[in-house]
């Protein structure tokens, strides 16, 4: 059974998203998904602000882009760092954060510092990004301005040793609803991935393929996801002016299985 969709060329949004000349901030641009998103937006003509904790990875992403990009290190656990990102960014059209810092493990073994980092990536950070950057969002564009954050299927399918992951992803799902009301007309949405072969599972070595195959067999879509699936969902959220306060489940139905 095929565990991923056939390989395809990089996702480029349709003309309807009108990213040419738009300014897009990607927090987490040094990650697999963030890098793919930056590549797609750049290929569509957007100007990029690449943000994340590791400047080396951001520079790597910048070197792969078709168009202009600025690199701004940011720590989502540090409000001063987020304020500095806002100052460096100026006016922008869309912001996406793929940031995640999982704190997995048995409840009895959890360390508070790890839990706090997980909340910083998924809850405090998004809240502070909205606080410091919403006022700079260009709401007069053809599709308005938007924030898109990444939740995750664990919120809908909690499991032992995944309590913090389920909680932070669930909190983010409710946060986007609250922010969509408070910072309107800026739109706020979340993408909730399921099991995606983005590169994060490579650490499993030879166990990776059997794991992904088992997931695909259970999913109603009978496959696992790809980074292209996630990029398409984000581009939909950016380019859809009547979508806000919504969680887009990109999980192949995994939360139902």
Buried (B, 14 or more C-beta within 10 A) or exposed (E): EEBBBEEEEEBBBEEEBBBEEBBBBBBBBBBBBBBBBBBBBBBBBBBBBBBBBEBEBBEBBBEEBEBEBBBBBBBBBBBEBBBBBBEBBEEBBBBBBBBBBBBBBEEEEBEEEBBBBBBBBBBBBBBBBBBBBBEBBBBEBEBBBBBBBBBBBBBBBBEEEBBBBBBBBBBBBBBBBEBBEEBBEBBBBBBBBBBBBBEBBEEEEEEBEEBBEBBBEEBEBEBBBBBBBBBBBBBBBBBBEEBBBBBBBBBBEBBEB
